[in-house]
Every structure is written in structure tokens, then in C-alpha cells.
Amino acid sequence: MPHTDQNEVLFERARAVIPGGVNSPVRAFRAVGGTPRFVKRAQGAYFWDATDKRFIDYIGSWGPMILGHGHPAVVEAVQRAVTEGFSFGAPTEREIELAEAILALVPSMEMVRLVSSGTEAAMSALRLARGATGRKYIIKFEGCYHGHADALLVKAGSGLATFGNPTSAGVPPEVVQHTLVLEYNNIAQLEETFALHGHEIACLVIEAIAGNMNFVRASAAFAKRCRELCTQNGALLVFDEVMTGFRVGARGAQGVLGITPDLTVLGKVIGGGMPLAAFGGPRAIMEHLAPLGPVYQAGTLSGNPVATACGLATLKEVAKPGFFEALSKKTRALVEGLEAAAKAEGVPFSADSEGGMFGFFLLDALPQNYTAVMKSDGAKFNTLFHGLLDRGVYIAPALYEAGFVSAAHSDDDIAATIEAARQIFATL
């Protein structure tokens, strides 16, 4: 029998020509089951799927749409840029303006290089760290995601004396042999690793507020120890703020924690929904990059004039006084409302938020690392996900992803979401 739901029709067409029917794996709904919603249009805090059903959107393109969809100032900037040209492969003044805007908001950065994706930015930052230090080993943490570069698709080995193992086919073991994978928030393990390998470590890369094992914070003590050990051993501290940059606050996670990294990786919000990312740090490190130094990095579409227009207009809005205070208030109202609704129905539940980013777990207490996150009840989450979806609320179709509130979400949107969740909690 032919499909009648237009989402199912489109998914069937997509699977014939695109692997898995999607261009990024989590969109396929494999973790939760069912048919992905194909987006037809979006405005403000909402999108409409192929059947014209409206959803309150808590993904926001996985973070970039901090102003909501179709913000008038951003649309106007992009439309004006489009009339001037799509791409030049040559410098523009707007690249300088965006770089200046980023540096004005992030004191740890003196220079910045624009690229087209978070994966590209993280990969380039790690190459720069290795080039600047003359070392080859990298520390990363289980549950932190820094893009799909080969050296970062790795899980922990059997002990500190062993290096990581690839988590993807197509990545040879020798490519990840210089990547050490540690447990998030484990200070003792961190100290032992530096004791063993400190003189060989080029950098430590971390999501200081992780968004790819849902929402998990680095403790203040853990973040401080990361900084101290990097400084003591001559390694660079790299903050991956692709997700948290201008999302959890005006200065990102480094501003929240009061930690100054050596390199910062940015994405998502700085592009306002366009393909744009960046990495930056002190002048002395950044000048190792070509054409000034020996560390090569290049990109045909880097600093794209339409993307920079979108990003610049977005940053101008989020930099306005009171923006993050108002956004944080909305996000806290959502999280506290969900916690109260779950508690009233006797459902194990914990949640946290910072700025416009949030996460929740079907656990009694907030987890501190990936192993603890894995204990969350996947079956109950799937019931919650589909129940919300049926009620017009769209959260991440996976247990291990953070959520995002935008400036466009109204008090009514928050209240409707909490009520929808309460109804489902009553069935759990």
C-alpha cells in the first residue's frame, strides 16, 4: 500500500538516492524509531513539516538559530549580501568585520581564522596545536564530539598505557594511535595521563559544557586542573565551543567557567544557520598558520560573503544588553517546569541549562560522564520523544543530544511544552 504521510513518501524517495535517506546520521530517527519529519518551512520558534503540521522547535538547527528562524535583521542582511554575490574566492571587508566582532566578545582570542564547518575548525585547531608545539599526542574525552576528522573518531583503549581504538570503519588504527581518550570529570585519570605522557602532549581538547552526551558540565575543579596541567606541561588547552560559543553566554563556556584556553573552536551561532565556523587564539600561536607560518590550512568557501553577513547580523543581536539574561530565564523556566512535572508523576528526571542550551536525563541525578549518561532509560526516552512529537514538540531524536531555546520561544511555547511532557510522564 502506498504511503499517505508526505514525510514517509519523502523518506522513501530519499533512501533511494541518499545513504540512509539523510545527510547527517542522527536525522534518520534510528535511535528512536519512526519516520523523520521533513521540514517545509520555519519561522520564529516553529517549523512546519511536509504535512504542514507545526512543531515547537527545540533543535534550532542543532544550536545556530539562537534568534529563532527568519529573524528580520538577519534575513535583511543575507538578502542584501546575496545581491552582491554568492562567493568570490577573494577577501571581503565583511570577513574582517566578523573577525573583529568575534574577537571583541572572546578575550582569549587575538586572531581568528574563518572556515566552513565545526569539523574543519576542530581539525585545523588540532593541526595548529601540533605544529605550534612540535608534539603529536592529543587528549580528548569520552562523550565529547569534535567533528568527524579521522583522529577524533576514537574510543578509549584498555588502559592509560594504551591508545584509542577507531569508532568508525575507514579509520586505520595507526591514525588514532596518538589520541588519548579519558573519562570526563575524572581528575585522577587526567593527572596520571599527564604524569605518563605530559612531555609528548600537544593539546587537550574539550567541550567544557558537553552537548553531545546530552548536557554535561565540566566541574570547576576539573576545568581548572585541565588548565593547570596544560600550562605545567607545555600543552595547549583547546576549548571546543562549536555548540557553546555565544549560546551559553556572551563569552561561551570559557566565560561561564572563568578559564582561558589557548585555542577556541567556534561554529553554529557565529554563522546564524549558514555554513561557517572559526578557530582562534593568541597571535603567537595563530601566526604559525599559512601564509605566515608552516601549518597549512585553506578553504575555497572560507569567509563566504553570504555566511559572514548572516553571522555578523546574528552576533549583533546576541551582543545587545540583556539578551542572554532573557534567554537564560526562558531556558530555566523550561527546565524547572519539566523537573516539576516529572517529579509530580514520580518519574526519575534531572535537568540542567546554561544560557539557551539545556539537557535532561531520565535519571535521579545529573551524570558527570559518558558512562553515567549511558544509564539513562532509552525506552522511556523514546516514549517521551514520540509523545512530544505527536503533541507538536520537537526535541532531539536521540538520548545523547542537548536541546536549544531561542529568543523567539514565548512563555506560551514553554508552558505548552511542559504540559505536553506532563501528560507523557503520567504514562511512564
BELMONOR-V278939 format. One record per backbone hydrogen bond with DSSP energy under -0.5 kcal/mol. NH is the residue of the N-H (numbers start at 1). CO is the residue of the C=O. E is the energy in kcal/mol with one decimal. If there is no record, write none. Layout:
# BELMONOR-V278939
nh-><NH,NH>
co-><CO,CO>
e-><E,E>
This chain:
# BELMONOR-V278939
nh-><9,10,11,12,13,14,15,16,16,17,17,18,21,22,27,28,29,33,38,39,40,41,43,44,46,47,48,49,50,52,55,56,57,57,58,58,63,63,64,65,66,68,69,71,74,75,76,77,78,79,80,81,82,83,84,84,85,85,95,96,97,98,99,100,101,102,103,104,105,105,106,107,109,110,111,113,115,121,122,123,124,125,126,127,128,129,130,131,132,133,134,135,136,137,138,139,140,142,144,146,152,153,153,154,155,162,164,164,165,167,168,171,172,175,176,176,179,180,180,181,182,182,186,187,190,191,192,193,194,195,196,197,198,200,201,201,202,203,204,205,206,208,210,213,214,216,216,218,223,224,225,226,227,228,229,230,231,232,233,234,234,235,236,238,238,239,239,240,240,241,241,245,246,247,248,252,255,256,257,258,259,261,262,263,264,265,266,267,269,270,271,272,272,273,273,274,276,277,278,279,280,281,282,285,286,287,288,289,290,292,293,295,296,302,304,306,308,309,310,311,312,313,314,315,316,317,318,319,320,323,326,327,328,329,330,331,332,333,334,335,336,337,338,339,340,341,342,343,344,345,346,347,350,352,354,356,357,358,359,361,363,373,374,375,376,377,378,381,382,383,384,385,386,387,388,389,390,391,392,393,394,395,398,401,402,403,404,405,407,409,414,415,416,417,418,419,420,421,422,423,424,425,426,427,428,428>
co-><5,6,7,8,9,10,11,12,13,13,14,14,18,19,24,25,26,29,36,37,48,48,46,69,43,55,41,53,38,49,47,392,45,55,56,394,59,60,61,60,64,65,44,68,71,71,72,73,74,75,76,77,78,79,80,81,81,82,92,92,93,94,95,96,97,98,99,100,101,102,102,105,106,281,281,279,277,117,118,119,120,121,122,123,124,125,126,127,128,129,130,130,200,200,178,203,180,182,141,147,149,149,150,152,165,159,176,179,155,153,153,168,170,172,172,173,176,138,178,179,140,180,183,185,186,187,188,189,190,191,192,193,194,197,197,198,137,137,236,139,238,206,216,214,400,210,214,208,219,220,221,222,223,224,225,226,227,228,229,230,231,230,202,204,236,237,263,206,238,239,265,241,249,244,244,249,251,252,253,254,254,259,237,237,280,239,278,241,267,267,268,268,269,268,274,271,274,115,266,113,264,111,262,282,282,283,285,286,295,289,289,288,294,299,301,86,304,305,306,307,308,309,310,311,312,313,314,315,317,320,322,323,324,325,326,327,328,329,330,331,332,333,334,335,336,337,338,339,340,341,343,342,361,359,357,247,354,403,352,350,361,369,370,372,373,362,376,377,378,379,380,381,382,383,384,385,386,387,389,388,56,393,396,398,211,358,58,356,66,406,410,411,412,413,414,415,416,417,418,419,420,421,422,424,424,425>
e-><-2.0,-2.4,-2.3,-2.2,-2.0,-2.8,-2.4,-0.8,-0.8,-0.6,-1.3,-2.9,-2.8,-1.2,-1.7,-2.1,-1.3,-2.9,-0.6,-0.6,-3.3,-1.3,-2.3,-3.0,-2.1,-1.7,-2.8,-2.2,-1.0,-2.3,-2.6,-2.8,-2.9,-0.6,-0.7,-2.4,-1.6,-0.6,-0.6,-2.1,-2.5,-1.2,-3.0,-0.7,-0.5,-2.7,-2.4,-1.7,-2.4,-2.7,-2.2,-2.1,-2.6,-1.5,-0.6,-1.0,-1.0,-0.6,-0.6,-0.9,-2.1,-2.5,-2.4,-2.9,-2.1,-2.4,-2.5,-1.9,-0.9,-0.8,-1.6,-0.6,-1.9,-2.2,-2.0,-2.8,-3.0,-2.2,-2.7,-2.5,-2.2,-2.3,-2.2,-1.8,-2.5,-2.3,-2.2,-2.6,-2.9,-1.8,-2.2,-0.6,-0.7,-1.8,-2.6,-2.2,-2.8,-3.0,-2.2,-0.6,-1.9,-0.7,-1.3,-1.6,-2.9,-1.5,-0.6,-1.8,-2.1,-1.9,-0.5,-1.2,-0.6,-1.7,-0.7,-0.8,-1.8,-3.6,-0.6,-0.5,-2.6,-0.6,-1.5,-0.9,-1.8,-2.7,-2.2,-2.2,-2.0,-2.0,-1.8,-2.9,-2.2,-2.7,-0.7,-0.9,-2.9,-1.2,-2.4,-2.8,-2.2,-0.9,-2.7,-1.2,-1.9,-1.7,-0.8,-2.4,-2.7,-2.2,-2.0,-2.2,-1.9,-2.4,-2.7,-2.0,-2.2,-2.7,-1.6,-0.8,-0.8,-2.0,-2.6,-3.2,-0.6,-0.6,-2.6,-2.7,-0.7,-1.0,-2.6,-2.3,-0.6,-2.2,-2.1,-1.5,-1.1,-1.6,-2.6,-1.4,-1.3,-0.7,-2.4,-2.0,-2.7,-2.7,-3.3,-0.6,-0.8,-1.4,-1.8,-0.8,-1.0,-0.8,-0.5,-1.9,-1.2,-2.1,-2.4,-1.8,-2.1,-1.7,-0.8,-0.8,-2.6,-2.3,-1.8,-1.9,-2.8,-1.4,-2.3,-2.7,-0.8,-1.0,-1.4,-0.7,-2.8,-1.1,-2.0,-2.7,-2.6,-2.0,-1.8,-2.7,-2.0,-1.2,-2.2,-1.7,-1.3,-1.9,-2.2,-2.2,-2.8,-1.8,-1.8,-2.2,-2.7,-2.0,-1.9,-2.5,-3.0,-1.9,-2.3,-2.4,-2.3,-2.2,-2.4,-2.5,-2.2,-1.0,-1.3,-2.7,-2.3,-2.2,-2.5,-2.7,-2.0,-2.3,-2.2,-3.0,-1.7,-1.9,-2.1,-1.4,-2.1,-0.6,-1.0,-2.0,-2.3,-1.8,-2.4,-3.3,-2.4,-2.1,-2.5,-2.4,-2.5,-1.1,-1.7,-2.8,-2.9,-0.7,-1.3,-0.9,-1.8,-3.3,-2.6,-2.3,-2.6,-1.3,-2.1,-2.6,-2.6,-2.1,-2.3,-2.3,-2.2,-2.4,-2.5,-2.0,-1.4,-3.1,-1.8,-1.6,-0.8,-0.9>
